[in-house]
Amino acid sequence: SFIFIELAMATTLDQNVAPKLKGKFQAEVVCFVLGLGSLVAWNSMMTIGDYYYKLFPTYHPLRVLTIIYLPFSLVTMVILTHNESRINTRMRVITGYTIFFICTLLVLVLDLAMSGKGGIAHYIGLCALSASFGVADALVQGGMVGDMSFMCP
């Protein structure tokens, strides 16, 4: 009977051992790609700063675009934080990535439409896209951090 009890305890202990985490590597890869996707859109605008300075020499484009981006991101994040319990996080993240994608395409379309010439209309369009990037960033980063907090460390 002692052997039977010992075998029963060993089986119970084996059941309490944490199961091997399946799909952890795939989850890490997906999180990396999604994080990279949220960085590429805004960084693509910032890396062509020399081009913007050539088009808009008197407007200080990189400073202004950043100053426009941050308040829109902050205000959106405050609104989302206040309404957190009523918002579907997955739809929030998908909406943010959709805005990133559309705005990245619109940066190219705007430049092609203006034929690479500066002007106040082109500059205002870039400012509007910068504000949209701020909103998208708030949607994506807050939602992704919230979803990833439920993942295993």
Secondary structure as UniProt FT lines:
FT   HELIX           2..16
FT   TURN            22..23
FT   HELIX           24..47
FT   HELIX           49..55
FT   TURN            57..59
FT   HELIX           61..82
FT   HELIX           84..86
FT   HELIX           89..113
FT   TURN            114..116
FT   HELIX           120..148
FT   TURN            149..150
//
